[in-house]
Amino acid sequence: MEHYVPMRFRRDGDDRITDNGTNVFPEALLAEARTKPGGWVYEIDARYDPDGAVPPEGIKGGWKVGLDGVPTGEYKANPNYRSEL
């Protein structure tokens, strides 16, 4: 069964959820977005436990969530993210 993709996003040629082809929205965050209407969901580096303490440099960036609980497509990259620690 194909997963629901909000209309603000589309699936690219690699079957990833993307906003404008620049940022790929992690499909696993769709459920979390529904619990954060009007807020943000954050993409955490896989080296960290997202349910534990994550330092600022461990956050890749954040996705804005609309009041309807659907990601708006707005993404803010974290300038302090360090992929190599």
PADREN-567275 format. One record per residue: x, y, z of N, C-alpha, C, O in turn; residue in one letter. Coordinates in steps of 0.2 Angstrom, whole numbers, plus 2048, in hexadecimal, padded with zeros to 3 digits. Atoms other than C-alpha are relative to their C-alpha. Layout:
<recs>
XYZXYZXYZXYZA;...
</recs>
This chain:
<recs>
8047FA800800800800804806800809807804M;7FC7FA8018078117FB7FE8058067F8805808E;8017FB7FB80981E8097FD8067FE7FE8087F8H;8037F98027FF82E80980680580080A805804Y;7FB7FA80180983D8037FC8068007F88077FBV;8047FA80080384E8088018047F98068037F6P;8007FC8077FF8597F88058057FF8078067FAM;7FB7FB80180C8657FC8077FC7FE80C8007FCR;7FA8048018198577F97FE7FC7FA7F87FB7F8F;80180580681B84B7EA8057FA80180A7FB805R;7FA80580082583B7E88048017FA8028027F4R;7FC7FF80583483C7DE8027FA7FC7FE7F57FED;7FE80680483C8307D28027FA8048027F4802G;7FE8057FC8438267E07FB7FE8067FD7FB80BD;8068027FC8328257E98018038077FF80180CD;7FF7FC7F98388327F77FB8058007F98087FBR;8057FA7FF82C83F7FE8048067FF809807803I;7FC7FA8018338507F87FB8067FF7F68057FDT;8047FA80082D8627F98018037F97FC8037F5D;7FF7FD80683586A7EA8067FD7FC8098007F8N;7FA80480384285D7E680680280480B7FE802G;7FA7FE7FC84E8657F28017FC8078067F9808T;8008037F984985E8037FC7FA8007F67FA7FEN;8048077FF84384C8067FD80080780180080CV;8048017FA83684B8138017F98037FE7F47FFF;8008067FE83983C81E7F97FD8017F67FF806P;80780380082A83181C7FE7FE8077F87FE809E;8018027F982C82B82E7FD8068057FA80580AA;8027FA7FC82883D8347F98027FF7F7806802L;8077FE80281783E82C7FB7FF8067F7803808L;8048017FA80F83683C8018058057FD807808A;7FF7FB7FB8188418477FE8077FF7FB80B803E;8037F980281385183D7F98008027F7806804A;8078007FE80184C8407FF8028077FA805809R;8017FF7F980484E853803807802803809808T;7FC7FA7FF80D85F8517FD8067FC8008097F9K;8037FB80480086A848803807802803809808P;7FE7F97FF80787C84680780080380A806804G;7FA8017FD81887684C8057FE7FB8058007F5G;7FA80380482886E8458027F98028017F7808W;7FD8067FF82F85D8438078007FE8098047F9V;7F880080184285A8438037FA7FE8017F4800Y;7FC80680284D84E83A80680080480A804804E;7FA8017FB85A8478468057FC7FC8037F77F9I;7FB80480386A8408407FF7F98037FE7F8809D;8018077FE86982D8418057FE8058047F8808A;7FB8027FB87882C84D7FD80280780080080CR;8037FE7F986D83385B7F97FD8007F57FC7FCY;8078037FF85D82C8637FB8068007FC80A804D;8057FA80184F83885E7FC8018077F9806808P;8037FF7FA84783486F80480280680180280BD;7FB7FF7FB8568388798028087FF7FF80B7FBG;7FD7F980086184887B8048007F98087FC7F8A;7FD7FF80686684E86A80380780080080C801V;7FD7F980087385D8697FE8037FA7FC8007F5P;8027FC80686F86B85D8037FE7F98007FE7F4P;7FD80280687C8658517FE7F97FD8007F77F8E;8038078028738548507F98017FC7F77FC7FAG;8077FF80386385C8488028027F98058077F8I;7FF7FE80786485C8357FC8067FE7FE80B7FAK;8057FB8028558688337F97FF8037F87FA806G;8078017FE84386B8367FB8027FB7FC8057F6G;8057FF80483386A82D7FA8038037F8801808W;8067FD7FD8248768307FA7FC7FF7F97F97F9K;80680480181486E8337FA8058007FA809805V;8067FC80080387682F7FC7FF8057FC7FA809G;8058007FB7F587983A7FC7F97FF7F87F7804L;8048068017ED8698328047FA8018027F4800D;7FC8067FF7FC85E8378037FD7FA8067F87FBG;7FC80280680385D8268068047FF80580B7FFV;7FB7FC8018148638227FF8057FA7FC8037F5P;8017FB8058148738188058007FA8038037F5T;7FB80080582387080E80680480280B8047FFG;7FB7FC7FE82D87D8178057FC8048047F9809E;7FB8047FC83E87681D80680580180780A7FDY;7FA7FC7FD84C87F8278057FB8018057F7806K;7FA8047FF85D877826803803806803809807A;7FD7FE7FA8668788368088027FE80B7FD7FDN;7F97FE8028768828338057FD80580B7FD803P;7FB8037FB87E87A8438017F97FF8057F6803N;80080880087B86883D8077FE7FD80A8017F9Y;7FA80380288B85E83C8007F97FE7FE7F5803R;80180780288B84E8328067FC8028057F6802S;7FA8047FE89C84A838802803807804808807E;7FE7FE7FA89F84B84A8067FC8038087FD808L;
</recs>
